[in-house]
């Protein structure tokens, strides 16, 4: 489903090129949960930006769901991202002026699919995350764990092929974080979606099918939770 073919990325700084990723090759199968590790500035966010079509590589090819992202215009990448990618953030990023249900409808409206079927699907997802009875509630009336469950439902509502989570439990206590992770794992694997997570949390690492670390611009696969610490 996701293929990185000799991907490199450089940024210009003070008149010089700084290489963040160098000749990265990897492929990821549907339903895999991949955790991405690395120190600050190692290139984790850069890699997420590339596979989500926010940015383009300096060289190499990236394929997501059979589409070559590197041949697309900026407008085409925007449409692809809107239709095919779901995002989950550490601080939830729910729209405070919208209700829980309206937050879920937003990706559907952007994709022109907020019809009766889409609304029914959104309600089904709220049921699955245990918040159907809070559909008309404002996000700031919810606990952190509840807000993150809404964010997971919103990320899934338009049926993306890829979910990207940036420290999804970083703003939650340990017990709530585990509950959110279990929910995220269940919902993504049920639908065969790829899940990429950037994290420093051992609980998240333990959930992963694959653990990758970025070192000196290269992806190194970690075979166990112990070796990834």
FENLINLIN-V132533 format. One record per pair of residues at least 6 apart in sequence whose ideal C-beta (glycine too) atoms are under 6 Angstrom apart, sorted by the first residue. I is the first residue (numbers start at 1). J is the second residue. D is the distance in whole Angstrom. If there is no record, write none. Layout:
{{I | J | D} {I | J | D}}
This chain:
{{1 | 30 | 5} {1 | 65 | 6} {1 | 194 | 6} {2 | 28 | 4} {2 | 64 | 5} {2 | 194 | 6} {3 | 27 | 5} {3 | 63 | 4} {4 | 24 | 5} {4 | 26 | 5} {4 | 62 | 6} {5 | 60 | 6} {5 | 61 | 4} {6 | 23 | 5} {6 | 60 | 4} {7 | 24 | 4} {7 | 57 | 5} {7 | 60 | 4} {8 | 21 | 6} {8 | 22 | 5} {8 | 23 | 6} {8 | 58 | 5} {8 | 59 | 5} {8 | 60 | 6} {9 | 20 | 5} {9 | 21 | 4} {9 | 46 | 6} {9 | 57 | 5} {9 | 58 | 5} {10 | 17 | 4} {10 | 19 | 5} {10 | 58 | 5} {11 | 18 | 5} {19 | 217 | 6} {20 | 43 | 4} {20 | 46 | 5} {21 | 43 | 5} {21 | 217 | 5} {22 | 217 | 4} {24 | 219 | 5} {26 | 219 | 6} {28 | 194 | 6} {30 | 192 | 5} {31 | 189 | 5} {31 | 192 | 5} {32 | 194 | 6} {32 | 209 | 5} {33 | 195 | 5} {33 | 208 | 5} {33 | 209 | 5} {34 | 196 | 5} {34 | 210 | 5} {35 | 197 | 5} {35 | 199 | 6} {35 | 204 | 6} {35 | 205 | 5} {35 | 208 | 4} {35 | 211 | 5} {36 | 44 | 5} {36 | 198 | 5} {36 | 212 | 5} {37 | 213 | 4} {38 | 44 | 5} {38 | 213 | 6} {38 | 214 | 4} {42 | 214 | 4} {43 | 214 | 5} {44 | 198 | 5} {48 | 164 | 5} {49 | 55 | 4} {50 | 57 | 6} {50 | 62 | 6} {52 | 81 | 6} {52 | 85 | 5} {52 | 164 | 6} {53 | 69 | 5} {53 | 77 | 4} {53 | 80 | 5} {53 | 81 | 5} {61 | 70 | 5} {62 | 69 | 5} {62 | 70 | 6} {65 | 161 | 4} {82 | 110 | 6} {83 | 111 | 6} {84 | 160 | 5} {84 | 161 | 5} {85 | 160 | 5} {85 | 162 | 5} {86 | 155 | 3} {86 | 156 | 6} {86 | 160 | 4} {86 | 163 | 4} {87 | 155 | 6} {87 | 164 | 6} {88 | 151 | 5} {88 | 155 | 5} {88 | 165 | 4} {88 | 168 | 5} {89 | 166 | 6} {90 | 166 | 6} {90 | 167 | 4} {90 | 170 | 4} {90 | 171 | 5} {91 | 171 | 6} {92 | 147 | 4} {92 | 148 | 6} {92 | 151 | 5} {94 | 103 | 5} {94 | 139 | 4} {94 | 147 | 6} {95 | 103 | 6} {96 | 139 | 6} {96 | 140 | 6} {99 | 136 | 5} {100 | 134 | 5} {100 | 135 | 5} {100 | 137 | 5} {100 | 150 | 5} {101 | 135 | 4} {103 | 154 | 6} {104 | 122 | 4} {104 | 153 | 6} {104 | 154 | 5} {104 | 157 | 5} {105 | 114 | 5} {107 | 157 | 6} {107 | 158 | 4} {108 | 114 | 4} {108 | 118 | 4} {108 | 158 | 6} {111 | 158 | 5} {122 | 157 | 5} {125 | 153 | 4} {125 | 157 | 6} {126 | 132 | 5} {126 | 135 | 6} {126 | 153 | 6} {129 | 149 | 4} {129 | 153 | 5} {131 | 149 | 6} {139 | 147 | 6} {144 | 171 | 6} {144 | 172 | 5} {145 | 172 | 6} {145 | 176 | 4} {148 | 180 | 5} {152 | 184 | 6} {155 | 163 | 6} {162 | 194 | 5} {163 | 188 | 6} {163 | 193 | 6} {163 | 195 | 5} {164 | 196 | 5} {165 | 197 | 4} {166 | 198 | 5} {167 | 199 | 6} {169 | 177 | 3} {169 | 180 | 6} {169 | 201 | 5} {178 | 203 | 6} {181 | 207 | 5} {185 | 207 | 6} {188 | 195 | 5} {197 | 204 | 6} {205 | 211 | 6} {205 | 225 | 5} {205 | 228 | 6} {206 | 225 | 5} {211 | 222 | 4} {211 | 228 | 5} {212 | 219 | 5} {212 | 221 | 6} {213 | 220 | 5} {213 | 222 | 6} {222 | 228 | 4}}
